[in-house]
C-alpha cells in the first residue's frame, strides 16, 4: 500500500517541478555553429552582444584585444602559467578600463581569466570573427589565376 502512495507523490512532485523551471532568457543562436571551448565562449558572447545590439562594437574591441595580446610584454605576462590568476585579472582590468571596453567584452576577458582559459582567447576571437563574417553574409573564397595580372586588383573582386 505504501508503494502506490509514494509513486503517486513522486509523479506530483515531478509535474510540479517541471512547471517551475523556466530559462530566464533564451540564447540568441549564432548564424554558424562553432564547436569546442572557443565555440562555447564565442556563442555566449554573440548572444549577449546581439541582445544589446552591440555586435560590431564587440567585434572591434576583440580585434583590439588580439592586438594587445600580440604585444610581447603583455603576452609574456598574460600567457605565463606561473603568474597567479589574480595578478592576470588585475592587469586585464587595467587594460579594459584604459581601452574603455564595453561591459560585454570586459566580462568575457574576466571570465576567461577566472576560468584559467586565457590561452584560448585567440581561438574565441577567431570563432567570434567567423560568426560575424557569416552574420554579414561574407563568403570566404580563394581565387586562382593562370597568370599574374597587374590589371586585376583585389578590389575588383569585391
Secondary structure, 3 states (H helix, E strand, C coil): CHHHHHHHHHHHHHHHHHHHCCCCCCCCCCCCCCCHHHHHHHHHHHHHHHHCCCHHHHHHHHHHHHHHHHCHHHHHHHCCCCCCHHHHHHHHHHHHHHHCCCHHHHHHHHHHHHCCCHHHHHHHHHHHHHHHHHHHCCCCCCCCCCCCCCCCCHHHHC
